[in-house]
Each structure stands twice: as structure tokens, then as C-alpha cells.
Amino acid sequence: MASAAEQLAANMNFGSFQRATELHKRIWFTLGAMIVYRLGTFIPIPGIDPGAFERAFAGQAQGILGMFNMFSGGAVERMAVFALNVMPYISASIIVQLLGTIYPPWEKLRKEGGEAGRKTLNQYTRYLTVVLALFQSFGIAMGLQSSGGGLVINPGVIFTISTVVTLTGGTLFLMWLGEQITARGVGNGVSLIIFAGIVAVLPRGVWQMFTMTQTGTLSGVGMFMIIALAMAVVFAIVFMERSQRRLLVQYPKRQQGNRMFGGDTSFLPLKINTAGVIPPIFASSLLLLPATLLGMLATVDLPAQLQWLPGMVGQLQHGQPLFMVLYGALIIFFSFFYTSIVFNPEDTAENLRKYGGFLPGIRPGKRTAEYLDFVLTRLTVIGAAYITLVCLMPEALIGFYKAPFYLGGTSILIVVSVTMDTVTQIQSHLLAHQYEGLIKKSKLRGGRGR
């Protein structure tokens, strides 16, 4: 069976692609939105010295803030208007989804509200995004003013207000831009914004790796191992993301008049990694909040009982045991949590029963739901282990060889997965366009035949 990329290449002949005007518009809109996003990462917030801040940030480039800088496309090290990126929006989504499973009114909206309930929860997510963005931007403004070193030109209330408004406005604009990309462009908007940030800083990380090899900081064997590891991770991601467990579904025969219908068989595909790239993104977003707070507290004069905070900040660096334990635990948690949200065994079993389908050897209804939950749990164990291994193994090796962390498994996972999803969506638009063309041709032929 041809892969999605091969099918896409086969379908994208010049004539058919030229006629796909709607797909053209969607692609151009997505590219335009990405250009706007990249321009915003180079506009610094008012009242800050970009050069002084970049020099101060260099000492924290290998920590959790460095990962945040990677997701934002380098906006953090320049303290640009998009420095917060979409991380407050992602954090708000996590909180709303968690409350949607334990808070009865929101749980009812999620399960029984339909499209109206989904829109209501999305609106709550937007409101919470504003609150989190205000909190984080205020903390950044206060941290910049208290750190000294000439980072802020004119400290004071005016700088605090302008920083809060600018950073919060940048996050809200990116949230709106991501939603517009999803609705009017190609691919998931928020994922593409993070994807663009990673791709933008990736060449610099590769160049730093070659520079370290030339200066002797990184051995040639170490560079070869990192490149080989990156290629192996890409291969593993593609293999695992396209892997499925197919459950055989049978439909009984039924007779209507003198004709016999049904008796067909199909498959219910279950992905090994149902959660996709959501677990590492969610884990990174949650790790950023305590890391930022601890970093702010570590810069002030602490009492004797809080002298352990600077050491805690040091443990939240790439390759450190505490960072890896917390990161891995959060990835595993969100793998199971997000899978339970996007796939409901009870609903799937009920839909199969309504249409007369059944799994061979499994009674319809409750037993089918239990079997689907059993299979999905086993698949999620494999998927969570795969994502955790992909994200943590390069982190440990890169920390050992002291290479740029931009080549970490998290960034590769996001880039490869988002690329595959976007290619699949483009292929779907092309196939839909071809079907529309066939229908129009058949109607024209039918009209001529009359």
C-alpha cells in the first residue's frame, strides 16, 4: 500500500493542482500567517535593551527556558512581543480539559453539549488564556526590573503596564491566528505555530553543533552519534505514527424485499499513539510554570529556609535527573489522559451496535466497550513508552555530549508529526477536489446524453 507522501505526489500533478483554487487559497493563507508570526518574533517589547537581555539569556539557554525559546522561534531570547507564544493557551486547554472530566457541569457540556458545548468550553479556554497570560507577563515584567544589569531602560509602572499589555496581546493574537489557520488554512494552527518556531531555530542548532566539532568541544564521533540518533528517531516516529491495530468488524446480512444487503466486513483502526504530539507539548507547558516561578524567586534575596531554590532551578536543566523524571511522568500522564478524551469506547461500541456491526466473538454493547478499552489501554502503554523514549533518550545523550538541545526528541517528534498531519490534510483536499471534478463531469455527460 502506497504511503501518504507517495499518494500525495501521485495526485499533485500540475493541472489538477492548478485547478484546486480552494487549496491554493488555504496554502497561501497558511504561509502568510506563518510570515506574520515570524515577523512578530523579531519585534522587541518597549522599554527593554535587546542586546543586554540576549547576553543575560545566554546563561539560561540550556534550561527549561531554552526549550520555551525553541518553541517560540527565538522570541524569548529577544524578548519579542510573541515571547509567551501559545503556551498560555495550551496551559488553559489543559486546565479546561482536566476540569471537563471532574467538574460535572463542564463534563455534561463535553459529553452531551454537542457543537454548542464545545464552543462554550472553547470560550472558557480563551478567557483562561487571558488570565494566565496576564499572570505570566506580569511575572516577566517584575523579574526583568528586579534582575538589574541594564535590561530595562526605564523601570517603573509604565514599563510594567506596557509589558503586560504587549505580551498578553501577542499571545491573544497568536491564539486568534492559530484558530484562523485551522479554519481557513491547512493543518492545526497551534501545532503549526510551534512547528514554525522549531524549524526556525533548528538551522542555528545544527550550525552550533558543527562549530563545536571544529573547536573540539564536541568530538566527531559524538556528532556522528547525534546525527545517527536523529535519523533513527525520525524513522521510529514515522513508523509508530503510521502503525495501527485493526479490529475486524462484521455486519450481518439483512433482507429487504427480494434483495439481500449487508454481510460486509471492515476494520476499526486504532492508532498506537492516539494522543499524537499533545503529551510532550502539554508536559513542556506545565514544566515552564514552576520553572519560571522558581527562576524568579532564585534571583531575589531568600531567607535561610529557602536557600534550596537555586539548586532546584539547576535541577530543571536538560539532562538533569529531576527534569527527566518530571518530563517523563507528565508525558505518560497526558498520553493516557488525552487518549481518554479523543476516544470513548462506550460511544464507539454504541455506534457499532446502532449500525449492526459487531466484533467477532464479542457481544455488542458493554462487552464490546470493555474489549475496546482493554485493547486501547495496551496500545496506549506502548505509545506512551515510545513517546517518552523518543523525548528523553536524546535529552540524556545530548546532555552527556553537551550539544545543542534543539536536536532533542521533542522537537523532532513535533516537526515530523505535524508534517505528516499537514501532508495528510493536503492530500484529503486534493482527493475531495478530484471527487468533485468527477461528479461535475458525470453530470455534464448525463446532460449531453439527454
C-alpha positions, 0 to 999 in steps of 0.5 A: 500500500502506497504511503501518504507522501507517495499518494500525495505526489501521485495526485499533485500533478500540475493541472489538477493542482492548478485547478484546486483554487480552494487549496491554493487559497488555504496554502497561501493563507497558511504561509502568510500567517506563518510570515506574520508570526515570524515577523512578530518574533523579531519585534522587541517589547518597549522599554527593554535593551535587546542586546543586554537581555540576549547576553543575560539569556545566554546563561539560561539557554540550556534550561527549561527556558531554552526549550520555551525559546525553541518553541517560540522561534527565538522570541524569548531570547529577544524578548519579542512581543510573541515571547509567551507564544501559545503556551498560555493557551495550551496551559488553559486547554489543559486546565479546561480539559482536566476540569471537563472530566471532574467538574460535572457541569463542564463534563455534561457540556463535553459529553452531551453539549454537542457543537454548542458545548464545545464552543462554550468550553472553547470560550472558557479556554480563551478567557483562561488564556487571558488570565494566565497570560496576564499572570505570566507577563506580569511575572516577566515584567517584575523579574526583568526590573528586579534582575538589574544589569541594564535590561530595562531602560526605564523601570517603573509602572509604565514599563510594567503596564506596557509589558503586560499589555504587549505580551498578553496581546501577542499571545491573544493574537497568536491564539486568534491566528492559530484558530484562523489557520485551522479554519481557513488554512491547512493543518492545526494552527497551534501545532503549526505555530510551534512547528514554525518556531522549531524549524526556525531555530533548528538551522542555528542548532545544527550550525552550533553543533558543527562549530563545536566539532571544529573547536573540539568541544564536541568530538566527531564521533559524538556528532556522528552519534547525534546525527545517527540518533536523529535519523533513527528517531525520525524513522521510529516516529514515522513508523509508530505514527503510521502503525495501527491495530485493526479490529475486524468488524462484521455486519450481518446480512439483512433482507429487504424485499427480494434483495439481500444487503449487508454481510460486509466486513471492515476494520476499526483502526486504532492508532498506537499513539492516539494522543499524537504530539499533545503529551510532550507539548502539554508536559513542556507547558506545565514544566515552564510554570514552576520553572519560571516561578522558581527562576524568579524567586532564585534571583531575589534575596531568600531567607535561610529556609529557602536557600534550596531554590537555586539548586532546584532551578539547576535541577530543571536543566536538560539532562538533569535527573529531576527534569527527566523524571518530571518530563517523563511522568507528565508525558505518560500522564497526558498520553493516557489522559488525552487518549481518554478524551479523543476516544470513548469506547462506550460511544464507539461500541454504541455506534457499532451496535446502532449500525449492526456491526459487531466484533467477532466473538464479542457481544455488542454493547458493554462487552464490546466497550470493555474489549475496546478499552482493554485493547486501547489501554495496551496500545496506549502503554506502548505509545506512551513508552515510545513517546517518552523514549523518543523525548528523553533518550536524546535529552540524556545523550545530548546532555552527556555530549553537551550539544545543542538541545534543539536536536532533542526528541521533542522537537523532532517528534513535533516537526515530523508529526505535524508534517505528516498531519499537514501532508495528510490534510493536503492530500484529503483536499486534493482527493475531495477536489478530484471527487468533485471534478468527477461528479461535475463531469458525470453530470455534464455527460448525463446532460449531453446524453439527454 
